[in-house]
Amino acid sequence: MIKQMDEMVSGLADARRRTRRIMRYWDRTIERVIVAITMPIWVIPYLLWRRRHG
């Protein structure tokens, strides 16, 4: 019983370590995606404003 619990705990720790690595990778990817999506939203009105006031 105790051995089973220990195996479960070590398994959970291993899974957490794996998820942390995946999450770190995903954080970077999501950041890039957010930047790629928001950049045009910021750039287009700026360019329109520049054209109007240029």
N, C-alpha and C positions, 0 to 999 in steps of 0.2 A: 504493500500500500504506500509506504513512505517512498520507496524506490520509484513507484509510478508517479507520485507527486513531483519528485525531484526531476524526473525525465520531462514531465509536462512543463515545469518551470524553466528548465534549460531550453526546451523547445520554444517556449514563448519568448525567452530572451533572444534566441537565435532569429526568430521571426521578426522581432522588433528591430534587431540590428539590420536585417535585410530590408525591412520597410523604411528604415531611416535612410538607407542608401538610395532606395527608389525615390523617396520623398525629396531628398536633396536634388536628385536628377530632375524630378518633375518640377520643383520650384524654379530651377533655371529655365526649363522649357516653357512653363506657364508665363514666366516673366517676359520671355522673348515674344510669346504669342500675344500677350497683353500690349506690349510695346508696338508690335506689328499691326495690331488692330487699332490702337488709339492714335498712333502717329498720323495716319491719313485724316482722322477726325479733327485733329488739331491743325494739320497742314492746309487742308482745303479751305476752311474759312479764312485762314491767314493769307493764303494766296489770293482769294477773292477780294479781301480787304486791301491787299497791296495793289491789286489791279485797279480797284476803284479809286484808291488814293494815290496811285502812281502817276 
